[in-house]
């Protein structure tokens, strides 16, 4: 079983004992999402820590989008609750890269693609550069931020 899933379950028990309402609800939701991912598909399987991280990142993204929707609808209290849940889940995710670190990974990926193609990649090869960059950042940066960095680097 994934070590991260075990940690989530242990923290759920702690939150239950300490009567931490938001943390308890968030961890239950996260474990439910992990379990749903494990039984999705043709047969049940155990998720690796990387796969659990992807599930948690997806849940954080959902919370942020829901918070924006609630804020836009004038429901500030519900928006704050969603942000609190995202904050609880962020504790389990690796530290996010800043823009300069992303730019360094993009430069490495462009160098790799240049070696493969024999010429500098352009906008048409953005997919290849994205694939190489995403392999390097591996969940430590939002895909939108990576795409923006790759696009600006290829354009300029």
C-alpha positions as CSV (number, residue, x, y, z in Angstrom):
1,X,0.0,0.0,0.0
2,X,1.2,3.5,-0.7
3,X,3.0,5.2,2.1
4,X,1.1,8.5,1.5
5,X,-2.2,6.7,1.7
6,X,-1.2,5.2,5.1
7,X,-0.2,8.7,6.2
8,X,-3.6,10.1,5.1
9,X,-5.4,7.3,7.1
10,X,-3.2,8.0,10.2
11,X,-3.9,11.7,10.0
12,X,-7.6,11.0,9.6
13,X,-7.6,9.1,12.9
14,X,-5.7,11.9,14.6
15,X,-8.1,14.5,13.2
16,X,-11.0,12.4,14.5
17,X,-9.6,12.1,18.0
18,X,-8.8,15.9,18.0
19,X,-12.2,16.8,16.7
20,X,-10.8,18.8,13.8
21,X,-13.9,19.2,11.7
22,X,-12.5,20.7,8.5
23,X,-9.4,18.5,8.5
24,X,-11.5,15.4,9.1
25,X,-13.9,16.1,6.3
26,X,-11.1,17.0,3.9
27,X,-9.1,13.8,4.7
28,X,-12.2,11.7,4.3
29,X,-12.9,13.3,0.9
30,X,-9.3,12.7,-0.1
31,X,-9.3,9.1,0.9
32,X,-12.6,8.6,-0.9
33,X,-11.1,10.0,-4.1
34,X,-8.0,7.7,-3.7
35,X,-10.3,4.7,-3.2
36,X,-12.4,5.7,-6.2
37,X,-9.3,5.9,-8.3
38,X,-8.1,2.5,-7.1
39,X,-11.4,0.8,-8.2
40,X,-11.7,2.7,-11.5
41,X,-11.1,0.7,-14.6
42,X,-11.5,-3.0,-15.3
43,X,-9.9,-4.2,-12.0
44,X,-9.0,-2.8,-8.6
45,X,-5.4,-2.0,-7.9
46,X,-3.2,-0.3,-5.3
47,X,-2.0,3.2,-6.2
48,X,1.6,4.2,-5.9
49,X,2.6,7.4,-4.0
50,X,2.9,9.3,-7.3
51,X,-0.6,8.3,-8.3
52,X,-1.9,9.3,-4.9
53,X,-0.2,12.7,-5.4
54,X,-1.9,13.2,-8.7
55,X,-5.3,12.5,-7.1
56,X,-4.6,14.9,-4.3
57,X,-3.4,17.6,-6.8
58,X,-6.6,17.1,-8.8
59,X,-8.6,17.5,-5.6
60,X,-6.8,20.7,-4.7
61,X,-7.5,22.1,-8.2
62,X,-11.2,21.2,-7.7
63,X,-11.3,23.1,-4.4
64,X,-9.7,26.2,-5.9
65,X,-12.1,26.2,-8.8
66,X,-15.1,25.7,-6.4
67,X,-13.8,28.6,-4.2
68,X,-13.7,30.9,-7.2
69,X,-17.2,29.9,-8.2
70,X,-18.5,30.5,-4.7
71,X,-16.7,33.8,-4.4
72,X,-18.2,34.9,-7.8
73,X,-21.7,33.9,-6.5
74,X,-21.2,36.0,-3.3
75,X,-20.8,33.1,-1.0
76,X,-17.6,34.1,0.8
77,X,-18.0,31.7,3.7
78,X,-18.3,28.6,1.4
79,X,-15.4,30.0,-0.7
80,X,-13.2,30.2,2.4
81,X,-14.2,26.6,3.4
82,X,-13.0,25.4,0.0
83,X,-9.7,27.2,0.4
84,X,-9.2,25.8,3.8
85,X,-9.7,22.3,2.4
86,X,-7.2,23.0,-0.4
87,X,-4.7,24.2,2.3
88,X,-5.1,20.9,4.2
89,X,-4.4,18.9,1.0
90,X,-1.5,21.1,0.1
91,X,0.4,19.9,3.1
92,X,0.6,16.4,1.5
93,X,1.8,17.7,-1.9
94,X,5.5,18.5,-2.7
95,X,6.6,22.1,-2.5
96,X,5.6,23.9,-5.7
97,X,8.3,25.3,-8.0
98,X,8.7,29.0,-8.5
99,X,8.8,30.6,-12.0
100,X,12.6,30.7,-12.2
101,X,12.8,26.9,-11.4
102,X,10.2,26.2,-14.0
103,X,12.1,28.3,-16.5
104,X,15.2,26.3,-15.8
105,X,13.4,23.0,-16.4
106,X,11.9,24.4,-19.6
107,X,15.3,25.3,-20.9
108,X,16.6,21.8,-20.1
109,X,13.6,20.3,-22.0
110,X,14.2,22.6,-25.0
111,X,17.8,21.5,-25.1
112,X,16.8,17.9,-25.1
113,X,14.2,18.4,-27.9
114,X,16.8,20.4,-29.9
115,X,19.2,17.4,-29.6
116,X,16.4,15.0,-30.8
117,X,15.3,17.2,-33.7
118,X,18.6,18.6,-34.8
119,X,17.2,22.1,-34.7
120,X,15.6,24.5,-32.2
121,X,11.9,23.7,-31.5
122,X,9.2,26.2,-32.4
123,X,5.6,26.5,-31.6
124,X,4.8,23.3,-33.5
125,X,7.0,21.3,-31.2
126,X,5.4,22.7,-28.0
127,X,3.9,19.3,-27.2
128,X,7.3,17.6,-27.3
129,X,8.7,20.3,-25.0
130,X,5.7,20.1,-22.7
131,X,6.1,16.3,-22.4
132,X,9.8,16.6,-21.5
133,X,9.2,19.5,-19.1
134,X,6.3,17.7,-17.3
135,X,8.5,14.6,-16.8
136,X,11.0,16.8,-15.0
137,X,8.5,18.9,-12.8
138,X,6.4,15.8,-11.9
139,X,3.6,17.4,-10.0
140,X,5.6,20.2,-8.5
141,X,4.1,22.8,-10.7
142,X,0.6,23.5,-12.2
143,X,0.3,22.5,-15.8
144,X,-1.0,25.9,-16.8
145,X,2.1,27.6,-15.4
146,X,4.3,25.2,-17.2
147,X,2.5,25.7,-20.5
148,X,2.7,29.4,-20.1
149,X,6.5,29.2,-19.5
150,X,7.0,26.9,-22.5
151,X,4.9,29.0,-24.8
152,X,6.7,32.3,-23.8
153,X,10.1,30.6,-24.2
154,X,9.3,29.1,-27.6
155,X,7.8,32.4,-28.8
156,X,10.7,34.5,-27.6
